[in-house]
Amino acid sequence: MHTAYMREALDLARKGRALASPNPMVGAVVVSDGEVVGRGFHTYAGVQHAEALALAEAGSQARGATVYLNLEPCSHQGRTPPCVDALIQAGVARVVAPFTDPNPQVAGDGFRRLRGAGIEVEIASEFAAESEKLNEPFLHFMRTGRPLVTLKTAITLDGKISAPDDNRGWITSERARAHVQELRHDHDAILTGIGTVLADDPLLTDRSGLPRGRPLLRIVMDSLLRLPLDSKIVRDQTGQVGNLPHNDLLVVATSASSPERRKILESRGIRVLIFDGPGGRSDLRSIIDWLGQRQYLSLMIEAGSKVNWTALESASVDRIFFYYGPKILGGLEALPLAGGIGRRRRSDAIRIHGITIHPIPPDEFAVEGYLDVHRDY
């Protein structure tokens, strides 16, 4: 039964997908005499935390009960009082959770306060890996102060993302592209380069059809502000493609861009930031820092060869998600997933670890993996 209750807490937590950020996804299950008497999960707009919702549903039956959580309960005052206080006041006998919250305002203090109040704390370590994966962006943000950055691309079996003459059609199937929309849904922001906008005219929206707590922030790296006013992403921003304006478009330029052009974009409700980077390009590191300061927990990069290499070479990428289509382009002119100068020696190759293969039947797959990132910022 212990496993069943923890599994239910995790399933409840998942209901907070794209709704809990910038908070973690948390599910709570209150069990008394072998019966579930209270359940709760957190959404940011709903304000109340999972523990408070589950305890409210349990009422007086919470006294002497066991509470199952997928994360250590908070012990600090935020928009709501500490969940630890609610658990103590409710008179629960035991709390079961898989690991300590790395939030510096918690960091084991929740467990310590529970034990100090005579409440038994059990660490369900067998659920730690699954629980950490569920809240990966939040945990990364709490440990680094920056969003988890995922580099996503669709790629042929020979490592190409673009043909030299005609790029109509898709590298991957509709089923794989639906998987990408699920991945987008799990992110707070998405970034591309002006080259991709000019070549493909994408919308970069979350088309999963699932609810979000806040819009997916769309970012275009555009050093000289060449973004066409009739592009889909601009018209969508001003309500001419969709039903309502999104107010979710950010363009990052350099000081070499035209002030007049900036005013025109801003008059359309588009936010323009100036971040000068190496080689006269917009600075990706500054964008990531800006997102972190505003509590965006996750960023997905969907761009072209140049931006992909900039992201990899600047040690900005934490995770890759490559979708492989069963195709070969060949040739020396078709673009690889990452351009630039690249690494000149095999021994200097960027290494990926923690590989997971996601099958996409009948003939496709995605590769997820992590980079050993050693940042100097």
Secondary structure, DSSP 4 states (H G I P E B T S, - for coil): -HHHHHHHHHHHHHTTTTTSTTSPP-EEEEEETTEEEEEEE--TTT-S-HHHHHHHHHGGGGTT-EEEESSPPP-S-SSS--HHHHHHHHT-SEEEESS----TTTTTHHHHHHHHTT-EEEE-GGGHHHHHHHTHHHHHHHHHSS-EEEEEEEEETTSEEE-SS---S-SS-HHHHHHHHHHHHT-SEEEEEHHHHHHH-------S----SS--EEEEE-TT----TTSHHHHHHTTSSSSS----EEEEE-TTS-HHHHHHHHHTT-EEEE-B-GGGSB-HHHHHHHHHHTT--EEEE---HHHHHHHHHTT--SEEEEEEES----SSSSEESS-SS--SSGGGPPPEEEEEEEEETTTEEEEEEEE------
